[in-house]
């Protein structure tokens, strides 16, 4: 079976498209998963809890 340049380009573009779509879906599912809410809220408020003062 012989692969020419157009076939390889088509395959790499299609594979890249489906790879990025699947990766985006996984990231969105992880970000909106209910059990991750506590850790995200804790991380968002951790910056506000520290008493950062100017350097003298």
PDB file of N, CA, C and O in Angstrom:
ATOM      1  N   UNK A   1       0.846  -1.176   0.000  1.00  0.00           N
ATOM      2  CA  UNK A   1       0.000   0.000   0.000  1.00  0.00           C
ATOM      3  C   UNK A   1       0.890   1.238   0.000  1.00  0.00           C
ATOM      4  O   UNK A   1       1.744   1.395   0.872  1.00  0.00           O
ATOM      5  N   UNK A   2       0.694   2.087  -0.950  1.00  0.00           N
ATOM      6  CA  UNK A   2       1.534   3.263  -1.139  1.00  0.00           C
ATOM      7  C   UNK A   2       0.784   4.511  -0.672  1.00  0.00           C
ATOM      8  O   UNK A   2      -0.382   4.717  -1.008  1.00  0.00           O
ATOM      9  N   UNK A   3       1.487   5.345   0.114  1.00  0.00           N
ATOM     10  CA  UNK A   3       0.909   6.598   0.584  1.00  0.00           C
ATOM     11  C   UNK A   3       1.557   7.758  -0.152  1.00  0.00           C
ATOM     12  O   UNK A   3       2.779   7.902  -0.140  1.00  0.00           O
ATOM     13  N   UNK A   4       0.752   8.570  -0.782  1.00  0.00           N
ATOM     14  CA  UNK A   4       1.302   9.768  -1.395  1.00  0.00           C
ATOM     15  C   UNK A   4       1.167  10.937  -0.420  1.00  0.00           C
ATOM     16  O   UNK A   4       0.607  10.787   0.666  1.00  0.00           O
ATOM     17  N   UNK A   5       1.671  12.073  -0.807  1.00  0.00           N
ATOM     18  CA  UNK A   5       1.739  13.235   0.081  1.00  0.00           C
ATOM     19  C   UNK A   5       0.345  13.726   0.480  1.00  0.00           C
ATOM     20  O   UNK A   5       0.124  14.056   1.645  1.00  0.00           O
ATOM     21  N   UNK A   6      -0.590  13.780  -0.457  1.00  0.00           N
ATOM     22  CA  UNK A   6      -1.937  14.272  -0.146  1.00  0.00           C
ATOM     23  C   UNK A   6      -2.644  13.379   0.871  1.00  0.00           C
ATOM     24  O   UNK A   6      -3.371  13.876   1.730  1.00  0.00           O
ATOM     25  N   UNK A   7      -2.436  12.066   0.780  1.00  0.00           N
ATOM     26  CA  UNK A   7      -3.060  11.144   1.725  1.00  0.00           C
ATOM     27  C   UNK A   7      -2.507  11.358   3.127  1.00  0.00           C
ATOM     28  O   UNK A   7      -3.262  11.368   4.099  1.00  0.00           O
ATOM     29  N   UNK A   8      -1.210  11.526   3.233  1.00  0.00           N
ATOM     30  CA  UNK A   8      -0.598  11.754   4.539  1.00  0.00           C
ATOM     31  C   UNK A   8      -1.019  13.098   5.132  1.00  0.00           C
ATOM     32  O   UNK A   8      -1.242  13.193   6.339  1.00  0.00           O
ATOM     33  N   UNK A   9      -1.129  14.122   4.316  1.00  0.00           N
ATOM     34  CA  UNK A   9      -1.569  15.428   4.795  1.00  0.00           C
ATOM     35  C   UNK A   9      -3.021  15.341   5.268  1.00  0.00           C
ATOM     36  O   UNK A   9      -3.354  15.877   6.325  1.00  0.00           O
ATOM     37  N   UNK A  10      -3.887  14.676   4.504  1.00  0.00           N
ATOM     38  CA  UNK A  10      -5.282  14.520   4.895  1.00  0.00           C
ATOM     39  C   UNK A  10      -5.389  13.760   6.218  1.00  0.00           C
ATOM     40  O   UNK A  10      -6.160  14.145   7.097  1.00  0.00           O
ATOM     41  N   UNK A  11      -4.620  12.687   6.358  1.00  0.00           N
ATOM     42  CA  UNK A  11      -4.662  11.890   7.585  1.00  0.00           C
ATOM     43  C   UNK A  11      -4.173  12.704   8.780  1.00  0.00           C
ATOM     44  O   UNK A  11      -4.783  12.652   9.848  1.00  0.00           O
ATOM     45  N   UNK A  12      -3.092  13.448   8.622  1.00  0.00           N
ATOM     46  CA  UNK A  12      -2.561  14.219   9.743  1.00  0.00           C
ATOM     47  C   UNK A  12      -3.498  15.361  10.133  1.00  0.00           C
ATOM     48  O   UNK A  12      -3.632  15.659  11.320  1.00  0.00           O
ATOM     49  N   UNK A  13      -4.135  15.996   9.181  1.00  0.00           N
ATOM     50  CA  UNK A  13      -5.099  17.055   9.497  1.00  0.00           C
ATOM     51  C   UNK A  13      -6.334  16.483  10.188  1.00  0.00           C
ATOM     52  O   UNK A  13      -6.838  17.071  11.145  1.00  0.00           O
ATOM     53  N   UNK A  14      -6.817  15.358   9.715  1.00  0.00           N
ATOM     54  CA  UNK A  14      -7.992  14.738  10.337  1.00  0.00           C
ATOM     55  C   UNK A  14      -7.665  14.250  11.738  1.00  0.00           C
ATOM     56  O   UNK A  14      -8.449  14.467  12.663  1.00  0.00           O
ATOM     57  N   UNK A  15      -6.534  13.600  11.912  1.00  0.00           N
ATOM     58  CA  UNK A  15      -6.133  13.115  13.221  1.00  0.00           C
ATOM     59  C   UNK A  15      -5.951  14.281  14.181  1.00  0.00           C
ATOM     60  O   UNK A  15      -6.377  14.200  15.333  1.00  0.00           O
ATOM     61  N   UNK A  16      -5.338  15.344  13.737  1.00  0.00           N
ATOM     62  CA  UNK A  16      -5.134  16.518  14.581  1.00  0.00           C
ATOM     63  C   UNK A  16      -6.446  17.158  14.987  1.00  0.00           C
ATOM     64  O   UNK A  16      -6.591  17.598  16.127  1.00  0.00           O
ATOM     65  N   UNK A  17      -7.404  17.218  14.078  1.00  0.00           N
ATOM     66  CA  UNK A  17      -8.709  17.791  14.389  1.00  0.00           C
ATOM     67  C   UNK A  17      -9.418  16.983  15.464  1.00  0.00           C
ATOM     68  O   UNK A  17      -9.894  17.546  16.450  1.00  0.00           O
ATOM     69  N   UNK A  18      -9.493  15.675  15.284  1.00  0.00           N
ATOM     70  CA  UNK A  18     -10.187  14.832  16.260  1.00  0.00           C
ATOM     71  C   UNK A  18      -9.439  14.786  17.582  1.00  0.00           C
ATOM     72  O   UNK A  18     -10.066  14.697  18.638  1.00  0.00           O
ATOM     73  N   UNK A  19      -8.121  14.844  17.548  1.00  0.00           N
ATOM     74  CA  UNK A  19      -7.325  14.872  18.773  1.00  0.00           C
ATOM     75  C   UNK A  19      -7.622  16.144  19.577  1.00  0.00           C
ATOM     76  O   UNK A  19      -7.841  16.071  20.786  1.00  0.00           O
ATOM     77  N   UNK A  20      -7.631  17.295  18.923  1.00  0.00           N
ATOM     78  CA  UNK A  20      -7.901  18.550  19.627  1.00  0.00           C
ATOM     79  C   UNK A  20      -9.343  18.640  20.117  1.00  0.00           C
ATOM     80  O   UNK A  20      -9.592  19.192  21.189  1.00  0.00           O
ATOM     81  N   UNK A  21     -10.284  18.115  19.361  1.00  0.00           N
ATOM     82  CA  UNK A  21     -11.681  18.101  19.818  1.00  0.00           C
ATOM     83  C   UNK A  21     -11.839  17.221  21.054  1.00  0.00           C
ATOM     84  O   UNK A  21     -12.520  17.605  22.005  1.00  0.00           O
ATOM     85  N   UNK A  22     -11.219  16.053  21.047  1.00  0.00           N
ATOM     86  CA  UNK A  22     -11.312  15.152  22.197  1.00  0.00           C
ATOM     87  C   UNK A  22     -10.613  15.759  23.407  1.00  0.00           C
ATOM     88  O   UNK A  22     -11.134  15.678  24.519  1.00  0.00           O
ATOM     89  N   UNK A  23      -9.454  16.360  23.215  1.00  0.00           N
ATOM     90  CA  UNK A  23      -8.730  16.983  24.312  1.00  0.00           C
ATOM     91  C   UNK A  23      -9.523  18.147  24.898  1.00  0.00           C
ATOM     92  O   UNK A  23      -9.555  18.316  26.117  1.00  0.00           O
ATOM     93  N   UNK A  24     -10.156  18.941  24.060  1.00  0.00           N
ATOM     94  CA  UNK A  24     -10.979  20.059  24.545  1.00  0.00           C
ATOM     95  C   UNK A  24     -12.172  19.550  25.337  1.00  0.00           C
ATOM     96  O   UNK A  24     -12.515  20.123  26.371  1.00  0.00           O
ATOM     97  N   UNK A  25     -12.807  18.488  24.869  1.00  0.00           N
ATOM     98  CA  UNK A  25     -13.949  17.924  25.593  1.00  0.00           C
ATOM     99  C   UNK A  25     -13.523  17.387  26.954  1.00  0.00           C
ATOM    100  O   UNK A  25     -14.245  17.562  27.936  1.00  0.00           O
ATOM    101  N   UNK A  26     -12.366  16.737  27.031  1.00  0.00           N
ATOM    102  CA  UNK A  26     -11.870  16.217  28.302  1.00  0.00           C
ATOM    103  C   UNK A  26     -11.574  17.346  29.273  1.00  0.00           C
ATOM    104  O   UNK A  26     -11.888  17.239  30.459  1.00  0.00           O
ATOM    105  N   UNK A  27     -10.979  18.421  28.793  1.00  0.00           N
ATOM    106  CA  UNK A  27     -10.657  19.561  29.656  1.00  0.00           C
ATOM    107  C   UNK A  27     -11.926  20.225  30.177  1.00  0.00           C
ATOM    108  O   UNK A  27     -12.000  20.582  31.353  1.00  0.00           O
ATOM    109  N   UNK A  28     -12.916  20.392  29.322  1.00  0.00           N
ATOM    110  CA  UNK A  28     -14.176  21.005  29.749  1.00  0.00           C
ATOM    111  C   UNK A  28     -14.886  20.118  30.765  1.00  0.00           C
ATOM    112  O   UNK A  28     -15.414  20.621  31.756  1.00  0.00           O
ATOM    113  N   UNK A  29     -14.907  18.814  30.536  1.00  0.00           N
ATOM    114  CA  UNK A  29     -15.523  17.904  31.496  1.00  0.00           C
ATOM    115  C   UNK A  29     -14.805  17.945  32.841  1.00  0.00           C
ATOM    116  O   UNK A  29     -15.449  17.930  33.889  1.00  0.00           O
ATOM    117  N   UNK A  30     -13.486  17.996  32.817  1.00  0.00           N
ATOM    118  CA  UNK A  30     -12.723  18.077  34.061  1.00  0.00           C
ATOM    119  C   UNK A  30     -13.015  19.379  34.807  1.00  0.00           C
ATOM    120  O   UNK A  30     -13.155  19.377  36.030  1.00  0.00           O
ATOM    121  N   UNK A  31     -13.107  20.466  34.088  1.00  0.00           N
ATOM    122  CA  UNK A  31     -13.325  21.762  34.728  1.00  0.00           C
ATOM    123  C   UNK A  31     -14.721  21.871  35.338  1.00  0.00           C
ATOM    124  O   UNK A  31     -14.888  22.521  36.370  1.00  0.00           O
ATOM    125  N   UNK A  32     -15.714  21.253  34.725  1.00  0.00           N
ATOM    126  CA  UNK A  32     -17.087  21.365  35.215  1.00  0.00           C
ATOM    127  C   UNK A  32     -17.549  20.147  36.017  1.00  0.00           C
ATOM    128  O   UNK A  32     -18.725  20.056  36.366  1.00  0.00           O
ATOM    129  N   UNK A  33     -16.644  19.207  36.315  1.00  0.00           N
ATOM    130  CA  UNK A  33     -17.015  18.036  37.104  1.00  0.00           C
ATOM    131  C   UNK A  33     -17.345  18.478  38.532  1.00  0.00           C
ATOM    132  O   UNK A  33     -16.554  19.197  39.142  1.00  0.00           O
ATOM    133  N   UNK A  34     -18.488  18.068  39.076  1.00  0.00           N
ATOM    134  CA  UNK A  34     -18.926  18.578  40.381  1.00  0.00           C
ATOM    135  C   UNK A  34     -17.940  18.319  41.528  1.00  0.00           C
ATOM    136  O   UNK A  34     -17.833  19.148  42.432  1.00  0.00           O
ATOM    137  N   UNK A  35     -17.237  17.221  41.515  1.00  0.00           N
ATOM    138  CA  UNK A  35     -16.330  16.934  42.631  1.00  0.00           C
ATOM    139  C   UNK A  35     -15.081  17.811  42.627  1.00  0.00           C
ATOM    140  O   UNK A  35     -14.367  17.856  43.630  1.00  0.00           O
ATOM    141  N   UNK A  36     -14.798  18.507  41.530  1.00  0.00           N
ATOM    142  CA  UNK A  36     -13.634  19.392  41.460  1.00  0.00           C
ATOM    143  C   UNK A  36     -13.941  20.807  41.936  1.00  0.00           C
ATOM    144  O   UNK A  36     -13.029  21.628  42.039  1.00  0.00           O
ATOM    145  N   UNK A  37     -15.197  21.108  42.227  1.00  0.00           N
ATOM    146  CA  UNK A  37     -15.589  22.463  42.595  1.00  0.00           C
ATOM    147  C   UNK A  37     -14.885  22.934  43.864  1.00  0.00           C
ATOM    148  O   UNK A  37     -14.432  24.077  43.935  1.00  0.00           O
ATOM    149  N   UNK A  38     -14.790  22.063  44.865  1.00  0.00           N
ATOM    150  CA  UNK A  38     -14.153  22.455  46.123  1.00  0.00           C
ATOM    151  C   UNK A  38     -12.686  22.818  45.926  1.00  0.00           C
ATOM    152  O   UNK A  38     -12.215  23.813  46.478  1.00  0.00           O
ATOM    153  N   UNK A  39     -11.967  22.032  45.153  1.00  0.00           N
ATOM    154  CA  UNK A  39     -10.545  22.329  44.958  1.00  0.00           C
ATOM    155  C   UNK A  39     -10.348  23.612  44.148  1.00  0.00           C
ATOM    156  O   UNK A  39      -9.402  24.358  44.399  1.00  0.00           O
ATOM    157  N   UNK A  40     -11.237  23.877  43.171  1.00  0.00           N
ATOM    158  CA  UNK A  40     -11.124  25.107  42.395  1.00  0.00           C
ATOM    159  C   UNK A  40     -11.479  26.322  43.243  1.00  0.00           C
ATOM    160  O   UNK A  40     -10.831  27.364  43.137  1.00  0.00           O
ATOM    161  N   UNK A  41     -12.502  26.197  44.083  1.00  0.00           N
ATOM    162  CA  UNK A  41     -12.860  27.300  44.973  1.00  0.00           C
ATOM    163  C   UNK A  41     -11.745  27.582  45.976  1.00  0.00           C
ATOM    164  O   UNK A  41     -11.439  28.739  46.265  1.00  0.00           O
ATOM    165  N   UNK A  42     -11.147  26.534  46.498  1.00  0.00           N
ATOM    166  CA  UNK A  42     -10.041  26.694  47.452  1.00  0.00           C
ATOM    167  C   UNK A  42      -8.850  27.382  46.780  1.00  0.00           C
ATOM    168  O   UNK A  42      -8.218  28.251  47.380  1.00  0.00           O
ATOM    169  N   UNK A  43      -8.548  27.005  45.564  1.00  0.00           N
ATOM    170  CA  UNK A  43      -7.438  27.624  44.838  1.00  0.00           C
ATOM    171  C   UNK A  43      -7.728  29.087  44.520  1.00  0.00           C
ATOM    172  O   UNK A  43      -6.823  29.920  44.553  1.00  0.00           O
ATOM    173  N   UNK A  44      -8.978  29.400  44.213  1.00  0.00           N
ATOM    174  CA  UNK A  44      -9.328  30.786  43.885  1.00  0.00           C
ATOM    175  C   UNK A  44      -9.243  31.683  45.109  1.00  0.00           C
ATOM    176  O   UNK A  44      -8.867  32.850  44.997  1.00  0.00           O
ATOM    177  N   UNK A  45      -9.587  31.152  46.277  1.00  0.00           N
ATOM    178  CA  UNK A  45      -9.569  31.963  47.492  1.00  0.00           C
ATOM    179  C   UNK A  45      -8.219  31.953  48.195  1.00  0.00           C
ATOM    180  O   UNK A  45      -7.998  32.770  49.089  1.00  0.00           O
ATOM    181  N   UNK A  46      -7.318  31.065  47.827  1.00  0.00           N
ATOM    182  CA  UNK A  46      -6.031  30.976  48.508  1.00  0.00           C
ATOM    183  C   UNK A  46      -5.183  32.227  48.273  1.00  0.00           C
ATOM    184  O   UNK A  46      -4.370  32.585  49.125  1.00  0.00           O
ATOM    185  N   UNK A  47      -5.355  32.876  47.165  1.00  0.00           N
ATOM    186  CA  UNK A  47      -4.601  34.092  46.879  1.00  0.00           C
ATOM    187  C   UNK A  47      -5.090  35.225  47.774  1.00  0.00           C
ATOM    188  O   UNK A  47      -4.301  36.067  48.204  1.00  0.00           O
ATOM    189  N   UNK A  48      -6.381  35.245  48.051  1.00  0.00           N
ATOM    190  CA  UNK A  48      -6.952  36.317  48.855  1.00  0.00           C
ATOM    191  C   UNK A  48      -6.634  36.167  50.341  1.00  0.00           C
ATOM    192  O   UNK A  48      -6.648  37.157  51.072  1.00  0.00           O
ATOM    193  N   UNK A  49      -6.346  34.941  50.802  1.00  0.00           N
ATOM    194  CA  UNK A  49      -6.110  34.706  52.216  1.00  0.00           C
ATOM    195  C   UNK A  49      -4.726  35.161  52.678  1.00  0.00           C
ATOM    196  O   UNK A  49      -4.548  35.518  53.843  1.00  0.00           O
ATOM    197  N   UNK A  50      -3.762  35.148  51.785  1.00  0.00           N
ATOM    198  CA  UNK A  50      -2.408  35.504  52.198  1.00  0.00           C
ATOM    199  C   UNK A  50      -2.287  37.006  52.429  1.00  0.00           C
ATOM    200  O   UNK A  50      -2.910  37.807  51.732  1.00  0.00           O
ATOM    201  N   UNK A  51      -1.490  37.366  53.399  1.00  0.00           N
ATOM    202  CA  UNK A  51      -1.281  38.784  53.705  1.00  0.00           C
ATOM    203  C   UNK A  51       0.006  39.239  53.022  1.00  0.00           C
ATOM    204  O   UNK A  51       1.071  39.312  53.635  1.00  0.00           O
ATOM    205  N   UNK A  52      -0.124  39.535  51.767  1.00  0.00           N
ATOM    206  CA  UNK A  52       1.021  39.958  50.984  1.00  0.00           C
ATOM    207  C   UNK A  52       1.252  41.448  51.212  1.00  0.00           C
ATOM    208  O   UNK A  52       0.346  42.258  51.019  1.00  0.00           O
ATOM    209  N   UNK A  53       2.454  41.803  51.620  1.00  0.00           N
ATOM    210  CA  UNK A  53       2.784  43.194  51.880  1.00  0.00           C
ATOM    211  C   UNK A  53       3.925  43.634  50.971  1.00  0.00           C
ATOM    212  O   UNK A  53       4.691  42.799  50.489  1.00  0.00           O
ATOM    213  N   UNK A  54       4.040  44.909  50.738  1.00  0.00           N
ATOM    214  CA  UNK A  54       5.146  45.397  49.902  1.00  0.00           C
ATOM    215  C   UNK A  54       6.502  45.087  50.524  1.00  0.00           C
ATOM    216  O   UNK A  54       6.650  45.021  51.744  1.00  0.00           O
ATOM    217  N   UNK A  55       7.465  44.905  49.668  1.00  0.00           N
ATOM    218  CA  UNK A  55       8.821  44.614  50.110  1.00  0.00           C
ATOM    219  C   UNK A  55       9.477  45.905  50.621  1.00  0.00           C
ATOM    220  O   UNK A  55       9.338  46.961  50.004  1.00  0.00           O
ATOM    221  N   UNK A  56      10.173  45.816  51.724  1.00  0.00           N
ATOM    222  CA  UNK A  56      10.823  47.019  52.270  1.00  0.00           C
ATOM    223  C   UNK A  56      12.292  46.927  52.122  1.00  0.00           C
ATOM    224  O   UNK A  56      13.012  47.842  52.522  1.00  0.00           O
TER     225      UNK A  56
END
